[in-house]
């Protein structure tokens, strides 16, 4: 049996998938399976996958005829996986050579259900060391299990047992924050969390055809919050974890707005702010260090709170 299943949804990333796979193939931890779900790509992604599989037997290709979304692709791969631990990787990102070995050793040593490393941020293919340093500092926090801010599923290693035992899945109706919801649903089942304050996951921002670059016009981030609250997941959390979720959610809204800064985003954040004021206890919101940032965006106040330095300072407050 392999030790770790690396799950990679693939959709129209012909220019990046080989780079991504090479970073996995060259891992120091060799006893892995690499599950690539081709999610109805219409470019040469599947052709590239098949070519690489000829020389790399650890690759498992699942071909979906039509595009079903990243959540369904991940769910399909989880069901197919044979390893006790799962690692999620986007097909346009890469990981450092010792990433899987370091996280695997950590999850065994700490006996945790989830472990994570820091991101190395690349903005338009240029390395942004400041963001990596901030997140590494954050991950050194000994109280991490009540202070998660990393929403993306990439860079996290999960015990398959907690996912299978509690029948946790990625929500296929969400197009954003599905990974945040997935992680916090694990927390509702008392998942234990550890972290390694080392940049292990190489995260590339602002690729022109990426999901984060082409932000949808509809308020999908509001829909993710509605789902989390209306599904009952939010109410299963204790107050500390509710505050953690809200801080996580709002911090990433601030970062999202800082990167793109469009009127449509400001409108969406204003809608989210109104919804939170109406549906979430104000005593919880006031305990969130990120609440003032969302309030200011929604009211057109203090534009400088959205500076990168301010965002980093918010992260340091946790």
C-alpha positions as CSV (number, residue, x, y, z in Angstrom):
1,X,0.0,0.0,0.0
2,X,1.2,3.5,-0.9
3,X,1.7,6.0,1.9
4,X,0.2,9.2,0.3
5,X,-2.2,9.8,-2.5
6,X,-1.5,13.0,-4.3
7,X,-4.7,14.4,-5.8
8,X,-4.5,16.7,-8.8
9,X,-7.6,18.0,-10.6
10,X,-6.7,18.9,-14.1
11,X,-8.6,21.3,-16.4
12,X,-7.0,23.0,-19.3
13,X,-3.6,23.4,-17.8
14,X,-1.5,22.1,-20.7
15,X,1.1,24.8,-20.1
16,X,1.6,23.9,-16.4
17,X,0.7,20.2,-15.8
18,X,4.1,18.8,-16.8
19,X,5.9,21.2,-14.4
20,X,3.4,20.2,-11.7
21,X,3.8,16.5,-12.2
22,X,7.6,16.7,-12.3
23,X,7.6,18.3,-8.9
24,X,5.6,15.3,-7.6
25,X,7.5,12.6,-9.4
26,X,10.8,13.9,-8.0
27,X,9.6,13.9,-4.4
28,X,12.0,12.3,-1.8
29,X,9.1,10.3,-0.5
30,X,8.7,7.7,-3.3
31,X,5.9,5.4,-2.0
32,X,3.1,7.5,-3.4
33,X,0.3,7.4,-5.9
34,X,-0.5,10.3,-8.1
35,X,-4.1,10.6,-9.0
36,X,-4.8,13.0,-11.9
37,X,-8.4,13.7,-12.6
38,X,-8.8,15.2,-16.1
39,X,-12.0,17.2,-15.7
40,X,-13.1,17.5,-19.3
41,X,-10.1,19.4,-20.6
42,X,-10.4,20.6,-24.1
43,X,-6.7,21.4,-24.6
44,X,-3.8,18.9,-24.6
45,X,-3.8,18.2,-20.9
46,X,-5.0,14.6,-21.2
47,X,-2.5,13.9,-24.0
48,X,0.3,15.2,-21.7
49,X,-0.9,13.1,-18.8
50,X,-1.0,9.9,-20.9
51,X,2.5,10.6,-22.3
52,X,4.0,11.1,-18.8
53,X,2.1,8.0,-17.5
54,X,4.0,5.8,-20.0
55,X,7.2,6.5,-18.0
56,X,5.7,7.0,-14.5
57,X,3.7,4.0,-13.3
58,X,2.6,5.7,-10.1
59,X,0.3,8.0,-12.0
60,X,-3.4,7.1,-12.1
61,X,-5.5,8.9,-14.6
62,X,-9.2,9.4,-14.2
63,X,-10.8,10.9,-17.3
64,X,-14.1,12.7,-16.9
65,X,-15.7,13.4,-20.3
66,X,-17.3,16.7,-19.3
67,X,-16.1,19.4,-16.9
68,X,-17.8,18.9,-13.5
69,X,-15.7,21.3,-11.4
70,X,-12.8,21.0,-9.0
71,X,-14.9,19.8,-6.1
72,X,-16.3,16.8,-7.9
73,X,-12.9,16.0,-9.4
74,X,-11.4,15.9,-5.8
75,X,-14.3,13.8,-4.5
76,X,-13.8,11.2,-7.4
77,X,-10.1,11.0,-6.6
78,X,-10.7,10.6,-2.8
79,X,-13.0,7.6,-3.6
80,X,-10.3,6.1,-5.9
81,X,-7.4,6.7,-3.5
82,X,-5.7,3.8,-1.8
83,X,-3.4,5.5,0.7
84,X,-4.0,6.4,4.4
85,X,-3.1,10.0,3.7
86,X,-4.2,12.5,1.1
87,X,-2.4,15.5,-0.3
88,X,-4.1,18.1,-2.6
89,X,-2.3,19.9,-5.3
90,X,-3.5,22.2,-8.1
91,X,-2.3,21.4,-11.6
92,X,-0.8,24.9,-12.1
93,X,1.2,24.8,-8.8
94,X,4.2,22.8,-7.7
95,X,5.7,21.5,-4.5
96,X,9.2,21.5,-3.1
97,X,11.2,18.1,-3.4
98,X,10.9,17.2,0.3
99,X,7.3,18.4,0.8
100,X,5.5,15.1,1.1
101,X,8.2,13.5,3.2
102,X,8.3,16.4,5.7
103,X,4.5,16.5,6.0
104,X,4.2,12.7,6.2
105,X,6.7,12.5,9.0
106,X,5.0,15.4,10.8
107,X,1.6,13.8,10.7
108,X,3.0,10.6,12.0
109,X,5.0,12.3,14.7
110,X,2.1,14.4,16.0
111,X,-0.6,11.9,15.3
112,X,-2.7,14.6,13.8
113,X,-5.5,14.4,11.3
114,X,-4.3,17.4,9.2
115,X,-0.9,18.9,8.8
116,X,0.2,21.8,6.6
117,X,3.2,23.7,5.4
118,X,3.6,27.3,4.3
119,X,3.2,28.6,0.8
120,X,5.9,30.1,-1.4
121,X,4.0,32.8,-3.3
122,X,4.8,33.6,-6.9
123,X,3.0,36.6,-8.3
124,X,3.2,36.7,-12.1
125,X,6.0,34.1,-11.7
126,X,8.0,36.3,-9.4
127,X,8.8,35.0,-6.0
128,X,7.2,37.1,-3.2
129,X,9.3,36.3,-0.1
130,X,7.4,38.6,2.2
131,X,4.2,36.6,2.1
132,X,6.0,33.4,2.6
133,X,7.8,34.8,5.7
134,X,4.5,36.0,7.2
135,X,2.8,32.7,6.8
136,X,5.9,30.8,8.2
137,X,5.8,33.0,11.2
138,X,2.1,32.4,11.6
139,X,2.5,28.6,11.4
140,X,5.0,28.7,14.2
141,X,2.1,29.6,16.5
142,X,1.7,26.8,19.0
143,X,-2.1,27.4,19.2
144,X,-2.6,26.7,15.5
145,X,-5.6,24.4,16.0
146,X,-7.7,27.3,17.0
147,X,-6.2,29.8,14.6
148,X,-6.3,28.6,11.0
149,X,-6.1,31.2,8.3
150,X,-4.9,29.2,5.3
151,X,-8.1,28.5,3.3
152,X,-6.7,26.7,0.3
153,X,-6.7,22.9,0.3
154,X,-3.3,22.9,-1.4
155,X,-0.4,22.3,0.9
156,X,-2.4,20.3,3.4
157,X,-2.1,16.6,4.1
158,X,-5.2,14.9,5.5
159,X,-5.8,11.5,7.2
160,X,-8.2,9.7,4.9
161,X,-9.8,8.1,8.0
162,X,-11.4,11.2,9.3
163,X,-12.8,12.0,5.8
164,X,-14.1,8.6,5.1
165,X,-15.4,7.9,8.7
166,X,-17.5,11.1,8.6
167,X,-18.3,11.1,4.9
168,X,-16.9,14.5,4.3
169,X,-16.9,15.7,0.7
170,X,-16.2,18.9,-1.2
171,X,-19.4,20.7,-1.9
172,X,-20.0,20.6,-5.7
173,X,-22.4,23.6,-5.6
174,X,-19.7,26.0,-4.5
175,X,-17.2,27.6,-6.8
176,X,-15.1,29.4,-4.2
177,X,-14.1,28.6,-0.6
178,X,-15.1,25.0,-1.0
179,X,-11.7,24.1,0.4
180,X,-12.3,26.3,3.5
181,X,-15.7,24.6,4.1
182,X,-14.1,21.2,3.7
183,X,-11.4,21.9,6.2
184,X,-13.7,23.4,8.8
185,X,-16.1,20.5,8.4
186,X,-13.2,18.3,9.4
187,X,-12.7,20.5,12.4
188,X,-16.4,19.9,13.5
189,X,-15.4,16.3,13.9
190,X,-12.6,17.3,16.2
191,X,-9.8,16.9,13.7
192,X,-6.4,17.6,15.2
193,X,-4.0,19.9,13.3
194,X,-0.3,20.4,13.2
195,X,1.9,22.5,11.0
196,X,5.5,22.8,9.6
197,X,6.6,26.5,9.3
198,X,8.5,25.8,6.0
199,X,7.6,27.0,2.5
200,X,6.7,23.6,0.8
201,X,3.9,24.5,-1.6
202,X,4.6,26.8,-4.6
203,X,1.5,28.9,-5.2
204,X,1.3,30.8,-8.5
205,X,-1.1,33.8,-8.6
206,X,-2.6,35.7,-11.4
207,X,-2.4,33.3,-14.3
208,X,-4.8,34.9,-16.7
209,X,-7.1,31.8,-17.2
210,X,-7.0,30.7,-13.6
211,X,-10.1,30.5,-11.4
212,X,-8.8,33.2,-9.1
213,X,-7.9,35.6,-11.9
214,X,-11.3,35.4,-13.6
215,X,-13.5,36.2,-10.6
216,X,-17.1,35.4,-11.2
217,X,-19.6,38.3,-11.3
218,X,-22.0,36.6,-9.0
219,X,-21.3,36.7,-5.3
220,X,-20.0,33.1,-4.9
221,X,-18.2,34.0,-1.7
222,X,-21.5,35.0,-0.1
223,X,-23.0,31.7,-1.3
224,X,-20.2,29.8,0.5
225,X,-20.9,31.7,3.7
226,X,-24.6,31.0,3.4
227,X,-24.0,27.3,2.9
228,X,-21.7,27.1,5.8
229,X,-24.2,28.7,8.1
230,X,-27.4,27.2,6.7
231,X,-26.1,23.7,6.5
232,X,-25.6,23.7,10.3
233,X,-21.8,23.3,10.1
234,X,-21.2,26.7,11.6
235,X,-23.4,26.0,14.6
236,X,-21.4,22.8,15.4
237,X,-18.3,24.8,16.1
238,X,-17.5,26.1,19.5
239,X,-17.2,29.9,19.9
240,X,-13.4,29.8,19.4
241,X,-13.7,28.0,16.2
242,X,-16.6,30.2,15.0
243,X,-14.3,33.2,15.5
244,X,-11.5,31.3,13.7
245,X,-13.7,30.6,10.8
246,X,-15.0,34.2,10.6
247,X,-11.5,35.6,10.8
248,X,-10.3,33.2,8.1
249,X,-13.2,34.1,5.9
250,X,-12.9,37.8,6.3
251,X,-9.1,37.9,6.1
252,X,-9.2,36.2,2.7
253,X,-11.9,38.6,1.5
254,X,-9.6,41.5,2.4
255,X,-6.7,39.8,0.6
256,X,-8.9,39.0,-2.4
257,X,-9.9,42.7,-2.6
258,X,-6.3,43.9,-2.2
259,X,-5.2,41.8,-5.2
260,X,-7.9,42.8,-7.6
261,X,-9.6,46.0,-6.2
262,X,-12.7,46.2,-8.5
263,X,-16.0,47.9,-7.8
264,X,-17.8,44.6,-8.2
265,X,-15.8,43.1,-5.4
266,X,-16.6,46.1,-3.1
267,X,-20.3,45.5,-3.9
268,X,-20.0,41.8,-3.1
269,X,-18.2,42.6,0.2
270,X,-20.9,45.1,1.1
271,X,-23.5,42.4,0.6
272,X,-21.5,39.9,2.7
273,X,-21.1,42.5,5.5
274,X,-24.8,43.1,5.6
275,X,-25.5,39.4,5.7
276,X,-23.1,38.9,8.6
277,X,-24.6,41.7,10.6
278,X,-28.0,40.2,10.2
279,X,-27.2,36.5,10.7
280,X,-24.2,36.3,13.0
281,X,-24.1,37.3,16.6
282,X,-22.5,40.7,16.9
283,X,-20.5,39.6,20.0
284,X,-18.7,37.1,17.8
285,X,-18.0,39.5,15.0
286,X,-16.6,42.1,17.4
287,X,-14.1,39.5,18.6
288,X,-12.7,39.1,15.1
289,X,-9.6,41.1,14.3
290,X,-10.6,41.2,10.6
291,X,-14.1,42.6,11.2
292,X,-13.0,46.2,11.0
293,X,-11.4,45.6,7.6
294,X,-14.6,44.3,6.1
295,X,-16.6,47.1,7.7
296,X,-14.3,49.7,6.2
297,X,-14.5,48.2,2.7
298,X,-18.3,48.1,2.9
299,X,-18.5,51.7,4.0
300,X,-15.8,53.1,1.7
301,X,-13.6,54.0,4.6
302,X,-9.8,53.9,5.2
303,X,-8.7,52.5,1.8
304,X,-5.2,52.1,3.2
305,X,-6.3,49.3,5.4
306,X,-6.2,47.2,2.3
307,X,-2.5,47.8,1.8
308,X,-0.4,44.6,1.7
309,X,1.4,45.7,4.8
310,X,-1.9,46.1,6.7
311,X,-2.9,42.7,5.5
312,X,0.3,41.2,6.8
313,X,-0.1,43.0,10.1
314,X,-3.6,41.5,10.4
315,X,-2.1,38.0,9.9
316,X,0.4,38.7,12.6
317,X,-2.3,39.5,15.1
318,X,-3.7,36.0,15.3
